[in-house]
């Protein structure tokens, strides 16, 4: 497949590059998604079958004071990509987030549920979805949740393990729930859905949902780290940005990925045997 992966250095981007080959990788240093002329020139010269956008502003709390920058990267940038892909005949797969919902439902959110973003980051991601589909209705927007894995050691379970190894007992929020979704499952699923020609919004997440504290304990157990975590509430966390308490997604369009605990087991094996 002739593909481009924008944001290739991140968790999901690095996993897509692992599957597609280094020639697909495009980092921020090479081309910024906020540079519309450079993006257009890249797509025109490479003529990819599909472009995957993994580039994003993910600093949820900082976005409250950097809303303009978050919007530029999470909304204007994806719009630029969609315009370039539509102009040059490439498929476009854009990744979004469970944060577009307010988390008040008592069941997992499906694609037809109305969004209700709670903060600047969430609003910028929802704006990005809408701008992408306005510019290119045939694009695929994949919403996901609790993404972990990839290269660099920066995903949530790796950060928890690093704290434990440094002698710190982690404090982890227990009243926010997500589908922990492994990049090793999400990346190949995105490739399949792109190949199948799926369009519009689709939720692609692991089967099952849990609190972040349960996710942390499962990861530590798989790594053989005999350590506990201290569960705290969202109120105790006192973060600048509001977060959805129910961040669980489900889909009426695609099958769920494998159960999250099975994915955590494979993730731990990769970490211990890179």
N, C-alpha and C positions, 0 to 999 in steps of 0.2 A: 504493500500500500504506500502510495506517495502521500505523505502526511506532514503536517507541521504541528508542533506542540509549543504553544506560547506559554511562558511561565514554566519552562522545562526544569528549573532548578528546585521546584517545590515538591511537596510530598506526592501529589498525584501526578504532576508533570514528569517527575523522575521515573515513576512507574510506567507511564505511557512510553517514555523514551526507551526504557528497558525492553519493552515489547516491540517497538517500532524501529529501533536503531538510532544511533547518535545523529544521523543525518536529519532526523526529524526535529531535533532540539533547537529551540529559539529562546534565549534568555533575555531578560530585561536589558542587559548590557548591549546585546546585539540590536534588538528592536523593542522600543517601548510601545505598548498598545495605545498609549495616548498620542502617538505620532501618526496621524492618519496617512500622510503622504508616504512615510516609510513603510507602513503596513501594506498599503496598496502596491507599492513597488515590490515588496517581498512576495506577495501572493501572485502578482503578475509574472514575476521571474520564475518562481518555483512551480506554479500551476498545480498545487496540491489537490488530490482527490478530496481531502478533508482537512479542516483546521480544528484543532482542539484548543480551547482557551482555558488554561489553568491559572493564568495570571490574575491576581486579586489583591486588594487591600483587605487584610484580615485582622487588623488591630481593632477589635470590637470596641474596647473602652476608649482608646485614643481617638477613634472616629468621632466621638462626641465633641471634640474640640478641633477636629480636622475633617469636618463634614464635606468641605469642598474638594479636598484631595481624595477622600473616599469615593465621592461621586465621580470624579474624573477617571479614576482607575476602574471602578466597579460598574459604571454606567456608560460614560462616554467612550471608554476604551473598547468594551464589547460591541458597542454600536459601530465604532470604526472598523472592527473586524468583520462584522456582519455586512457592512457596505462593501468592503473589499471582496468578500467571498461571493456576494450576490453579483458583483460586477464581473468577476472572472470565472464564475461557474464552479466554485468549490463548495462542498458540504461544510457546515459549521456546527460544531458541538460546543456548547457553552455550559459551564458548571455553576450552579447556584446553591442555595442553602435552605435549610429548615427555618432559619431565622426570619424568613419572610412572613411567618405566621406568629400570632400573638401567644400561642401556647395555652389557650383557655379551654380547648376541647378536652373531653375525657376519653377520646380515642385517637389513634394516629391520624394525621392529616393526609388526605388524598389530593390528587391534582385539581379536583373541582372545588375544593374548599377555598373560600375567599381569603386572600392574604390580609395581614394586619401587622406590619412591621412595628417594632417597639423602639428602635433607636436609629441613629444615623447610619451605622453599618448596614443594618437590615433594609433601611429605605434605599440605600445606594444599590444593594443587590437586587431588590425588586425593580427599581428603575432600570437596571441593566437588562433584566429579563424582558421587560416591556419594550425597550428600545431595540433589542436584538430582534424580537419577533415582528416589530413594526418594519424594520429595515429588511428583514429576510424571514417571511412567514414559514419557509421550509426548514429553518434552523431547528436543531434539537437543543432544548434547555433541560439539563439534568440537575434536579435538586437532590441533594444528598445530606448526610448528617454524621457528625462524630467521626470525621475522616481521620484515619491513622495509618502509619506505614511510610513507605517511600524512603529516600535516602536522607542523610544529614542528621539523624538522631533528634529531630525536633518535635516529633509527634507526642501527643498527650501521654501515652503509656511509657514512652522512653523518658520523658521529663520526670514522671513519677518515680521510675526506677532510679534515675540519677539522684533524686533527693534522698531516697532510702539508702543508697550506697554511700552517700555523703553523711549519713547519720541523722537525717532529718525525718521526722514522722510527718507524712503529708496530711494536710487538711484539704478535704475534697468535698465539693458541694454534693448534697445527697437528694435535693428536691428538684433537680433539673434532670429530665430524662431524654435520652437520645438512642438512636440505632448506631452503635459503634461500627463503622463501615471501613473495612480494610482496603487500602489502595490496590492490593494484590487481587481483589475481587472486582473492585469498581472499574479499574482500567480496562480489563478485558471485556467487561460488560459494556462499557462505552464504545469499544471497537465493534462489538457485535451489533449494537443498536444503530450505530452509524452505517454499518454495512447493510443492515436491514431497511434503511431509509426511514426510520421513525422520525416524526416531526412534532413540534410543539413541546409542551412541558411534560416531563416524566419524572417520577420519584424512583431513584435507584439507591436502595439501602440494604443493609444486612437484615436478615430475619431476626425479630426480637428487639426488645428495647430494655434499657436499664438506666439506673442513676449513674452519674459519673463516679460515685464512690464504689459502686459494684464493679464498674469497668476497671477501675484502678486495682481493686483487690484481685480480680481475675488475671490481670496482666502480671501482677507481682507473683501470684501463685504459679503461673506458667513459666516464669523466669526462675522459680525456685527460691524466691526471696521471702524469707519468713518474717514478714513485717505487716503491721496493720496500718490502717488509715483512720484519721479522725473525721467522721462525717460532720459537715456543717450545713447550715441553711443558706439560701440565697440572701436572706436578710443579713446574716452574719458575714457573708462574703463582701457585702457593701461595695460592689463594683459600680463604676460610674454609669455604665450602660445597662439598661434593662434587658433581660434575656427571657425567652419563652420557657416556662416551666415544663410544659409538654412539648418537647422538640421531636417527638416520634413521627416518622413518616411511614406511609404505606402507599400502595399503588393499585389503580384500577387498570393500568396499561401494561405493566411488565411484572414479571415474577421477581420476588425478593431474592436477594443473594443468599448464600448459605448462612446458617445461624452465627451470630457474632462471636459466640464463645469458640466455635470451631476456627474462625478466622484468627482470633487472638492466639490460639495454640500455634497456628502456622507462623504468625508474626513473631512469636517468641523463638521459634526454631530458626527463623531467618536472622534474628538479632544475635543468637548464640552461635550461629554458623553462617556468617556472611559470605 
